[in-house]
Amino acid sequence: MAAQELEATARALVAEGRGILAADESDGTIKKRFDSIGVESTEENRRAYRDLLFTTEGAEEYISGVILFDETIRQSSADGTPFSKLLERKGIIPGIKVDKGAKPLALAEGETITEGLDGLRERLKEYRELGAHFAKWRATYSISDTLPSEYCMWTNAHALARYAALCQEAGLVPIVEPEVLMDGDHTIERSFHVTSRVLFAVFTELADQKVQLEGTLLKPNMVLSGYDAPERAGVDEVAEETIRCFKRHVPAAVPGIVFLSGGQSDEDATAHLNAMNKLGPHPWQLSFSYGRALQAPALKAWAGKDVEAGQRAFYHRAKMNSAARSGLYAPEMEREAATV
Ligand code: 13P
């Protein structure tokens, strides 16, 4: 029964036309986002901003789940309804980020290991009581000529699998997020190679640690050239290489792959997802779990003042990404936003 429930939740999160909003920025990250629009990062401002996103009328057509941060899952909407209740009432599944961030990996210059396993069983129990049905844990890998090391890939894979097993024991769907960062001037071939190695390690550890893949979602990077690469691969190449990589390494038992945006522009993130879905059908649903690519225009339009403008921008981005779920997005659709 528990296994069926996990699978049902995982499938609901990647239901047709819908995807996930990552609104789980830690205190440091949300401060950076607020700094960019000149808004002070107070607890009330963070609450008000998340309230704007979660109360956007109609967004539930396109958004299946929201990843919350520890502070946010304990906060409430302006009318006093706890955020997790508010989301559930709209048919949106509440989730929670449970890792404690990427810290320097011992004896491995320039590499990180994600922490947060100690006490995780107890924290998951509390989050479940607070209304969460799924969780997220992010590991990061930098690309250079020599990195990431096998040491970094296997230690992070081991931690991701330990987290995933604990989630399933607690009745939460684990979103497993190994993020190969786009920083650097590497080629798309190098990104393909590193992403392949990382996925191989992750799925080896998930299997060894008995994680039920039917009740798990993968949140990976796309296979892209580095930000500073002299020549960057175009949309079609990114789509083809990403699919080629995932077909080799992601078992068909996984119900969905929900991509992170990782600093791509919001329109690029949508175009890439669209191009991949156009190449379908695939063994898994291909969806989104975007943070920046869903929120950047909303943050800017809101700027600490204009709730309606923020909601319009968020709604539009969610709708564009929903279209990309079925390969029906076209850049001309972006103009709609300016005319409504
Ligand atoms: P981005 O889409 O901004 O990369 O954020 C997604 C996320 O949840 C990173 O952990």
Residues whose N, C-alpha, C, O or C-beta is under 5 A from the ligand:
A	BS01	13P	A22 R138 L260 S261 G262 G263 S289 Y290 G291 R292 A293
